[in-house]
Amino acid sequence: MPIYDYRCENCGTVYDVFHKVKEVEEDVVCPECESTKHTRLLSAPSIRMGSQQTTPSCAEGGCCDGSCGMN
């Protein structure tokens, strides 16, 4: 199941959602204020190398050299 990050447009909470195959984005609800108004965020994929799992960060220039504005 893919994992997506969302930001609530009402309260600003950022949260992860594990999507099922048939789940639609309109079914996503903020865990803090229960709003259905949200923005799906771009996030760096998790990369598995051997037995280690790493996620590049914007601060390290791993995903987009900071051009996404996340840092």
TIMI-2910 file (N, C-alpha, C, CB; in pm, 1 decimal, decimal comma, always signed):
<rs>
+----------+----------+----------+----------+----------+----------+----------+----------+----------+----------+----------+----------+------+
!      n_x !      n_y !      n_z !     ca_x !     ca_y !     ca_z !      c_x !      c_y !      c_z !     cb_x !     cb_y !     cb_z ! resn !
+----------+----------+----------+----------+----------+----------+----------+----------+----------+----------+----------+----------+------+
!    +84,3 !   -117,7 !     +0,0 !     +0,0 !     +0,0 !     +0,0 !    +89,2 !   +124,5 !     +0,0 !    -96,1 !     -0,4 !   +122,3 !  Met !
!    +61,3 !   +218,0 !    -87,2 !   +139,5 !   +342,3 !    -87,0 !   +104,3 !   +431,2 !    +31,8 !   +116,9 !   +419,0 !   -217,2 !  Pro !
!   +201,8 !   +507,6 !    +75,5 !   +184,4 !   +601,9 !   +185,5 !   +193,7 !   +742,6 !   +127,5 !   +291,4 !   +579,4 !   +298,6 !  Ile !
!    +96,7 !   +827,2 !   +158,4 !    +96,5 !   +964,4 !   +110,5 !    +94,8 !  +1060,5 !   +229,2 !    -24,3 !   +989,7 !    +17,8 !  Tyr !
!   +162,9 !  +1173,4 !   +214,3 !   +161,6 !  +1279,9 !   +314,6 !    +60,3 !  +1385,3 !   +271,4 !   +304,0 !  +1342,9 !   +332,9 !  Asp !
!    -16,8 !  +1434,4 !   +368,3 !   -116,4 !  +1538,4 !   +343,0 !    -98,4 !  +1651,3 !   +443,7 !   -260,5 !  +1480,5 !   +350,8 !  Tyr !
!   -136,4 !  +1773,2 !   +403,9 !   -142,3 !  +1887,4 !   +494,8 !   -286,4 !  +1936,7 !   +495,3 !    -42,0 !  +2001,9 !   +452,0 !  Arg !
!   -344,9 !  +1947,7 !   +614,8 !   -481,8 !  +1995,0 !   +630,2 !   -485,9 !  +2143,7 !   +598,6 !   -535,2 !  +1966,9 !   +773,5 !  Cys !
!   -580,0 !  +2186,4 !   +516,6 !   -593,2 !  +2327,4 !   +481,1 !   -659,6 !  +2408,7 !   +592,6 !   -673,2 !  +2341,3 !   +352,4 !  Glu !
!   -728,8 !  +2342,0 !   +685,0 !   -794,5 !  +2413,3 !   +795,4 !   -700,6 !  +2437,7 !   +912,7 !   -915,7 !  +2335,3 !   +843,0 !  Asn !
!   -631,8 !  +2331,9 !   +960,8 !   -551,3 !  +2346,0 !  +1082,8 !   -400,9 !  +2335,5 !  +1058,3 !   -592,4 !  +2241,3 !  +1182,6 !  Cys !
!   -358,3 !  +2297,0 !   +937,8 !   -216,1 !  +2290,1 !   +905,7 !   -145,9 !  +2162,1 !   +948,9 !   -147,6 !  +2404,3 !   +967,4 !  Gly !
!   -218,7 !  +2066,9 !  +1005,7 !   -158,6 !  +1940,5 !  +1048,7 !   -107,9 !  +1862,4 !   +928,1 !   -260,3 !  +1856,0 !  +1128,2 !  Thr !
!    +11,6 !  +1805,3 !   +939,9 !    +66,3 !  +1718,2 !   +835,9 !    +52,9 !  +1575,3 !   +886,4 !   +216,8 !  +1753,9 !   +801,9 !  Val !
!     -1,0 !  +1486,1 !   +802,7 !    -25,0 !  +1349,0 !   +844,8 !     -5,0 !  +1253,2 !   +727,6 !   -166,7 !  +1334,4 !   +902,6 !  Tyr !
!    +23,5 !  +1126,8 !   +760,2 !    +43,7 !  +1021,2 !   +660,8 !    -83,8 !   +940,8 !   +646,9 !   +162,0 !   +929,1 !   +699,9 !  Asp !
!   -109,2 !   +893,4 !   +524,8 !   -224,7 !   +807,2 !   +499,8 !   -176,7 !   +685,7 !   +421,3 !   -338,0 !   +883,8 !   +422,2 !  Val !
!   -206,9 !   +566,1 !   +471,1 !   -180,6 !   +442,9 !   +398,8 !   -301,2 !   +418,9 !   +308,8 !   -155,1 !   +321,4 !   +496,7 !  Phe !
!   -282,6 !   +432,3 !   +178,1 !   -395,0 !   +416,9 !    +85,3 !   -415,2 !   +271,9 !    +46,7 !   -372,9 !   +500,9 !    -39,6 !  His !
!   -539,1 !   +230,5 !    +50,4 !   -575,3 !   +100,0 !     -2,8 !   -590,8 !   +114,5 !   -153,3 !   -706,5 !    +44,9 !    +63,3 !  Lys !
!   -598,1 !     +4,9 !   -224,0 !   -603,8 !     +8,4 !   -369,6 !   -723,0 !    +88,6 !   -420,1 !   -609,5 !   -132,3 !   -424,8 !  Val !
!   -840,6 !    +70,6 !   -361,1 !   -961,4 !   +137,6 !   -410,2 !   -996,9 !   +264,2 !   -333,5 !  -1076,8 !    +43,1 !   -404,3 !  Lys !
!   -910,3 !   +308,4 !   -241,5 !   -939,6 !   +428,9 !   -164,3 !   -920,2 !   +552,4 !   -252,2 !   -849,5 !   +436,9 !    -38,4 !  Glu !
!  -1006,9 !   +649,4 !   -235,8 !   -996,7 !   +772,2 !   -313,5 !   -955,3 !   +887,1 !   -222,4 !  -1130,5 !   +803,9 !   -384,0 !  Val !
!   -891,4 !   +986,7 !   -279,8 !   -838,5 !  +1098,7 !   -202,3 !   -947,9 !  +1174,7 !   -127,9 !   -763,5 !  +1193,5 !   -293,4 !  Glu !
!  -1070,0 !  +1173,2 !   -179,6 !  -1180,2 !  +1245,0 !   -115,3 !  -1218,9 !  +1181,2 !    +18,2 !  -1301,7 !  +1249,1 !   -208,2 !  Glu !
!  -1176,7 !  +1056,5 !    +43,2 !  -1207,4 !   +988,0 !   +168,6 !  -1108,5 !  +1022,6 !   +280,5 !  -1208,3 !   +838,2 !   +146,0 !  Asp !
!  -1004,4 !  +1098,0 !   +250,2 !   -902,9 !  +1133,2 !   +349,3 !   -957,8 !  +1237,8 !   +445,1 !   -774,7 !  +1185,0 !   +280,5 !  Val !
!   -938,8 !  +1214,4 !   +575,9 !   -990,1 !  +1304,4 !   +679,9 !   -875,5 !  +1339,4 !   +775,4 !  -1110,1 !  +1238,7 !   +758,0 !  Val !
!   -864,5 !  +1466,1 !   +810,4 !   -761,7 !  +1512,9 !   +903,7 !   -783,4 !  +1448,8 !  +1040,4 !   -763,7 !  +1667,9 !   +915,3 !  Cys !
!   -678,8 !  +1390,7 !  +1100,7 !   -694,8 !  +1328,0 !  +1231,8 !   -714,8 !  +1429,1 !  +1345,8 !   -574,2 !  +1242,5 !  +1261,5 !  Pro !
!   -681,8 !  +1556,3 !  +1323,3 !   -695,9 !  +1658,3 !  +1427,8 !   -832,6 !  +1726,3 !  +1425,2 !   -587,0 !  +1762,8 !  +1412,8 !  Glu !
!   -871,9 !  +1778,6 !  +1308,5 !   -996,3 !  +1857,4 !  +1302,5 !  -1105,3 !  +1791,2 !  +1218,2 !   -966,9 !  +1995,4 !  +1246,7 !  Cys !
!  -1076,0 !  +1674,7 !  +1161,2 !  -1170,4 !  +1596,6 !  +1080,5 !  -1214,7 !  +1666,6 !   +952,4 !  -1291,3 !  +1564,2 !  +1162,6 !  Glu !
!  -1135,3 !  +1760,4 !   +905,0 !  -1164,7 !  +1829,0 !   +779,5 !  -1129,0 !  +1738,1 !   +662,2 !  -1087,3 !  +1963,5 !   +770,3 !  Ser !
!  -1199,0 !  +1755,5 !   +552,1 !  -1165,5 !  +1682,1 !   +429,2 !  -1094,5 !  +1771,7 !   +328,7 !  -1291,9 !  +1623,2 !   +365,8 !  Thr !
!  -1060,7 !  +1894,2 !   +370,0 !   -987,0 !  +1987,2 !   +283,5 !   -838,5 !  +1969,3 !   +311,7 !  -1031,8 !  +2136,7 !   +307,2 !  Lys !
!   -762,6 !  +1923,0 !   +211,8 !   -621,8 !  +1894,2 !   +231,4 !   -545,1 !  +1908,0 !   +100,3 !   -603,8 !  +1754,1 !   +289,1 !  His !
!   -413,3 !  +1907,9 !   +112,9 !   -324,4 !  +1910,7 !     -2,6 !   -230,0 !  +1792,5 !    +10,8 !   -245,6 !  +2046,7 !    -12,6 !  Thr !
!   -217,5 !  +1713,2 !    -95,5 !   -121,1 !  +1603,0 !    -92,2 !    +17,1 !  +1660,5 !   -116,6 !   -155,7 !  +1493,1 !   -198,1 !  Arg !
!   +112,3 !  +1625,1 !    -32,0 !   +247,9 !  +1678,5 !    -39,0 !   +339,2 !  +1585,9 !   -117,2 !   +303,7 !  +1700,8 !   +100,9 !  Leu !
!   +440,0 !  +1644,1 !   -178,7 !   +544,1 !  +1565,1 !   -242,3 !   +641,2 !  +1521,5 !   -134,0 !   +616,8 !  +1645,5 !   -355,2 !  Leu !
!   +680,9 !  +1395,9 !   -136,0 !   +776,3 !  +1348,1 !    -36,9 !   +879,5 !  +1259,2 !   -105,3 !   +704,3 !  +1271,4 !    +76,9 !  Ser !
!   +996,7 !  +1253,6 !    -46,0 !  +1104,8 !  +1171,3 !   -100,3 !  +1072,8 !  +1024,8 !    -75,9 !  +1241,5 !  +1209,0 !    -36,6 !  Ala !
!  +1098,0 !   +939,6 !   -173,5 !  +1070,9 !   +797,3 !   -154,6 !  +1171,6 !   +735,2 !    -58,8 !  +1073,5 !   +723,9 !   -288,9 !  Pro !
!  +1129,8 !   +629,7 !     +4,7 !  +1219,2 !   +554,0 !    +90,3 !  +1304,6 !   +465,2 !     +0,5 !  +1139,8 !   +469,7 !   +196,1 !  Ser !
!  +1434,3 !   +465,2 !    +23,6 !  +1525,8 !   +389,2 !    -60,7 !  +1588,5 !   +278,7 !    +22,5 !  +1635,1 !   +481,0 !   -122,4 !  Ile !
!  +1581,3 !   +157,1 !    -25,8 !  +1638,0 !    +43,3 !    +46,2 !  +1764,8 !     -1,8 !    -25,2 !  +1535,5 !    -73,7 !    +56,6 !  Arg !
!  +1875,4 !     -1,9 !    +50,2 !  +2004,1 !    -44,2 !     -3,8 !  +2058,5 !   -153,2 !    +87,2 !  +2104,6 !    +76,1 !    -15,3 !  Met !
!  +2054,2 !   -277,3 !    +42,7 !  +2099,6 !   -386,7 !   +127,3 !  +2008,5 !   -401,0 !   +247,1 !  +2243,9 !   -364,5 !   +172,4 !  Gly !
!  +2066,5 !   -396,2 !   +366,7 !  +1986,9 !   -409,3 !   +487,5 !  +1953,8 !   -273,8 !   +549,4 !  +2059,7 !   -495,4 !   +588,0 !  Ser !
!  +2001,4 !   -164,6 !   +488,1 !  +1974,4 !    -31,0 !   +540,1 !  +1860,8 !    +33,4 !   +463,3 !  +2099,9 !    +56,7 !   +532,9 !  Gln !
!  +1784,1 !   +115,7 !   +531,5 !  +1678,1 !   +190,8 !   +466,3 !  +1698,4 !   +337,5 !   +499,1 !  +1536,7 !   +141,6 !   +511,0 !  Gln !
!  +1709,6 !   +419,9 !   +395,2 !  +1732,9 !   +562,2 !   +416,5 !  +1632,4 !   +643,6 !   +337,5 !  +1876,0 !   +600,8 !   +376,8 !  Thr !
!  +1604,6 !   +762,4 !   +384,8 !  +1518,0 !   +856,4 !   +314,1 !  +1595,7 !   +986,1 !   +297,6 !  +1382,5 !   +880,1 !   +390,9 !  Thr !
!  +1626,8 !  +1025,8 !   +173,8 !  +1700,7 !  +1150,1 !   +155,5 !  +1620,0 !  +1268,7 !   +205,7 !  +1737,5 !  +1169,5 !     +8,5 !  Pro !
!  +1688,5 !  +1365,1 !   +263,8 !  +1617,0 !  +1481,9 !   +314,8 !  +1652,4 !  +1605,0 !   +233,1 !  +1649,4 !  +1505,2 !   +463,3 !  Ser !
!  +1561,7 !  +1701,9 !   +233,1 !  +1587,3 !  +1827,3 !   +162,0 !  +1706,2 !  +1900,4 !   +222,2 !  +1463,3 !  +1917,2 !   +165,1 !  Cys !
!  +1721,3 !  +1890,9 !   +354,8 !  +1831,3 !  +1959,8 !   +421,1 !  +1965,9 !  +1909,6 !   +371,5 !  +1821,6 !  +1942,5 !   +571,8 !  Ala !
!  +1972,4 !  +1781,9 !   +332,7 !  +2095,5 !  +1724,0 !   +281,6 !  +2105,8 !  +1739,3 !   +130,1 !  +2104,2 !  +1577,2 !   +320,1 !  Glu !
!  +2005,2 !  +1799,2 !    +67,7 !  +2004,5 !  +1814,7 !    -77,4 !  +1970,2 !  +1685,4 !   -148,7 !  +2138,3 !  +1864,6 !   -124,9 !  Gly !
!  +1912,1 !  +1588,9 !    -75,5 !  +1887,4 !  +1456,4 !   -130,4 !  +1773,2 !  +1448,5 !   -228,8 !  +1861,7 !  +1363,2 !    -21,3 !  Gly !
!  +1667,4 !  +1523,9 !   -208,5 !  +1552,4 !  +1504,0 !   -296,0 !  +1547,3 !  +1604,9 !   -410,6 !  +1425,0 !  +1512,2 !   -215,5 !  Cys !
!  +1578,8 !  +1728,5 !   -382,9 !  +1563,5 !  +1828,2 !   -488,7 !  +1650,9 !  +1950,2 !   -465,5 !  +1418,7 !  +1870,7 !   -499,6 !  Cys !
!  +1757,7 !  +1933,6 !   -389,0 !  +1849,1 !  +2043,7 !   -358,2 !  +1778,7 !  +2163,0 !   -294,0 !  +1919,3 !  +2088,7 !   -484,2 !  Asp !
!  +1669,2 !  +2136,3 !   -221,6 !  +1598,8 !  +2243,8 !   -152,0 !  +1501,7 !  +2322,3 !   -237,8 !  +1697,0 !  +2337,0 !    -94,7 !  Gly !
!  +1487,7 !  +2286,7 !   -366,0 !  +1401,8 !  +2364,8 !   -453,5 !  +1253,1 !  +2343,1 !   -425,6 !  +1431,8 !  +2331,1 !   -596,7 !  Ser !
!  +1218,6 !  +2241,7 !   -345,8 !  +1077,9 !  +2217,1 !   -316,3 !  +1024,7 !  +2310,6 !   -208,2 !  +1058,4 !  +2073,1 !   -273,7 !  Cys !
!  +1113,8 !  +2378,6 !   -135,2 !  +1070,9 !  +2470,9 !    -32,3 !  +1036,1 !  +2404,6 !    +99,6 !   +954,7 !  +2547,2 !    -80,5 !  Gly !
!  +1066,0 !  +2276,7 !   +115,0 !  +1033,5 !  +2205,2 !   +237,8 !  +1132,0 !  +2235,0 !   +350,3 !  +1030,0 !  +2056,7 !   +211,3 !  Met !
!  +1249,2 !  +2292,7 !   +321,0 !  +1345,8 !  +2320,6 !   +428,6 !  +1355,9 !  +2466,7 !   +455,0 !  +1482,7 !  +2266,0 !   +394,8 !  Asn !
+----------+----------+----------+----------+----------+----------+----------+----------+----------+----------+----------+----------+------+
</rs>
